[in-house]
Structure formats: C-alpha cells, structure tokens
Amino acid sequence: MRMDGNIMSIWTALIDDSQLATGIEQEQHVPSEFRLYQNYPNPFNPETTISYDLKEPAHIQLKVYNVLGLEIATLVDESKQPGNYKVTVNARHLERSREMASGVYVYRLTTGKSEAVCKMVYLK
C-alpha cells in the first residue's frame, strides 16, 4: 500500500509458488582419492577425531597400534560406500583391559587396494 498525496494505491503480487525453493538439497561429493587425514586435536586427551575419504566402495579396516606394533583396537571393520567419514576415538575405551598409556600411537586405514598410516599422540 502507498499513499501519494490524497491517492492511495494498493498492489497485488501473484506468485507462482510451484517455483519457490522450499529447502536446500546438498550435493553429494564423492572424493577423487583414497585419503587418511591427521587426527585432531593432536595431541589429544581423551578424545580425538580421525577422518578419511573413500573414492570407491570398499571393505575397510581402521586400527590403532602402539609403538611396538601391537594392535590396541579396531575402530572400523566394515564395507563402506564412497564418501567422507569421521570416527571419534576415546582413549578411555580403546584398550580393553587396562588404561591406555600416554605416548605415540599409529592408526592404519586399509582397503583391498590401498593403505595409509598416521601417528597420533595421547597425553594424560
């Protein structure tokens, strides 16, 4: 509505609501390569996040080892579709029978075709 002197004008807008956006559809991003990222935070206490990308479907294993090469935990052991993934690691739950010691640990991501390794530091 608009007043212009002594004249009042009223406008009406006709909107075709079939063309209105009612949400945002996220585009699925498929990674172009197999990749294991450095955990964050690093050093950590008690939690850290490990991220990885898969460019094709694969059965993966994500495992944690101590500096002697002994397996501490299996974080993931399953088939995954291409995509970006994150795993939250809690040091208090990693070692089955005893508390995890401060120190350097290695985490390894393997598929049938690829393998990647990174180091992480746990500080109490």
N, C-alpha and C positions, 0 to 999 in steps of 0.2 A: 504494500500500500504506500502511496506517495501523495503528499499534499503540495500543490503548486498554486500558491495564491488561494483562491476560493474553489479551486477544482481539485477533486480527489480522484486519483487513478488507482485501479486495482488490476494487478496482473495475475494470471494463472499460468503455471508451467505444467505441461503434460510430460511426464517422464515414463519412458518405456522401461519398467523395472526388470524385464527379462534380460536386459543387457548389463545390469548392475553387478559388480563383483560383491559376493557375499562372504568371501573368505580368501585366504591366501594358500595356494597349493604349493607346497615345497617341491622343488625339483630334486629328484633323486640323483645324487652324484656318485658315479662309480669310479673308484680310484684307478689311475692308469698304471699303478705298480704295486707290488707287494712291499710293505714297509712297516718296520717296528720303530716306534718313537721312544725317545728318552723319557723315563718316568718323571712325574712331577708331583709334589715337590721332591727334590733330591739334593741333599739327604732328607730322610723322612722319619717321622715318629708320630703316631703309629701307622698312619695311612698314606698311601701313595696311589697314583693312577697311572696305568700303563695303557697306551693307545697303539692301535695297529690298523693298517689298511690291507684289504684283500682285493685283488683285481679280478679274481675268478672264484667260482665255488671250490671249496677245499675242506678236507678234514684237517683241523689244526690242533696243535698242542702248544700250550703256553705253560712253561715250567720254570720253577725257581731252583737255583743250585747255590750251595755255599762255595767258598773259595777252594775247597778240596774236591769239588766236582760231585758231591753227594746231593741227590735230589731232595729238596726241602718240601716242595709242594707242586701239585699240578693244578694250575688255575683254570685252564680250559682244555677240554679234550672232547671236541665235537665238530660236526660239519657246520660250516658257515657259508652264507651267500656273499657275493661281492659287496663291499661297503666299508664303512669306518666303524671301529669298535673301541670301547673303553672298558677296562677292568679295574675295579678298585681293590687294592690289596691292603689288608690289615695285618701287620706283623704279629699281633697277638694271636691270630688264628692260623698262621702259616705252619708253624712247626707243631706236629700232632701231640707229642708227649712232653715237651719242655718249652720253656720260654725262648724265643729267638734272641740270639746274642747280637750285640752291636757289631757292625762290620760291613764288609763289602759282599754283595750277593750278585749273582748273574741270573738274568731271565732270558729264556730262549723261546722263540716262536718258530715252529716248524710246520710245513705243509708237505705234501708229496713231492713238490718241486723246489721249494725254497726254504731257507733257514736264515734267521737273523738273531743276533745276541747283543744285549746291552748290560751295563753294570748299574747297580743301584747301591746306595749306602743307607743303612739303618743306624740311627743314633738314638740311644736311650736317654 
